[in-house]
């Protein structure tokens, strides 16, 4: 016999942002990493809904503002990540925050 995967066990494609701050801004030298099953060379990148080419298929070095996604066969399309090109931003760590947590805010301009 066999057991189908439960939704909790299903793998999905994830888009990691470095440095891990929100909002992500172009001048922060943002690198996106696509994670999911399959080989990295099979990664497809999208900016603002249009397919784009990247020399390193696993990483995308952002040079323009926009909305980015990646796609991997087997795990599909990642959630989108917006990268801003703002003059002034207030950044917070890109992690879940709970009441009482100490947080370092960054004001960049």
N, C-alpha and C positions, 0 to 999 in steps of 0.2 A: 504494500500500500504506500500511499504518499500523503503528506500533509501540506496544504497550501500555506503560503506565508500569510501571517496576520498583518493588518495595516500597521501595527506597531513595529513589525519586523521589516517592513519595506524600506529599502534604501532610496534616498533621494539625492539629487545633485545639489550641492551647496556652493555658494559663492562667498569666500572669505575675503575680508578687507583688511589690509595692512597700511598704515597703522590702524589699530582697532579703536577709532574714535568716530563719534557722530556729531554733526554731519561730516561726511567725508568731503574733502575739498581738493581740487586739482593741485594746488601749490603745496600740499602736504606730502607730495611724492607717493601717491596711492598705488599699490599693487593689488590686483585681484587674483585670487587663486581659485580655480575650479576643482571641486572635489566630488567624486562620484565613482561608480564602478566603470570598468572598461579601461582602455589604454589612453593615456594623455593625448596621444597624437590624434585621437578621434574627437577631441573637443572642438566645438563650434562656438565662436564668440559673436555676440550681438551688441551693437550700440544704437540706441534709439530705434530698436526694431529692425535694423538692417544688419545683415551678416558682415562681419569684418575679419580681416586676416591678422594673425599675430605670429611673430617668429617663434616664440616659445608657446606651444599649444596649451600648457598647463597654467601659465601666468600671463596676466595682461597688465602692462605698465601704462597707467592712465595719463594722457596728456591733454584731454579735452573734457569739459563737463558733459554730462549726459546720463542716460539710463542704460546700465549694462546688465547682460545676462550671459550665461553659458549653457551649452547643451552637451550632454554625454549620452551615447547610445546605452540603453539598459536602465538608466536612472532618470533620463529626461532633462527638461528645462529647469534651470535654477530659478529661485525668486530673483526679482530685479533689485539692483542697487543703484541709487542715485548719487552722482558725484557733482558737487557744486563748484562754481567758480565765483564765489562771493568775496567782496572786499573785507567784510567783517563777519566773523562767526563765533558763536559760543559753543564750544565742544564739550561733550561728556564721554566717559568711557562707553564703548559699545558692548555692554553686558547688562544683564537684568539688575535693576537697582531696587533695593527694599528700603522701607522707612527705617531710618536710623543708620544707614550706611554712610560712611565718610566718602565723599566724592571730590575729586580735583576737577574743577572747571577750567577750561582753557579759553581765553578770549584772544583771538587772532585777527590781525588786520594788517 
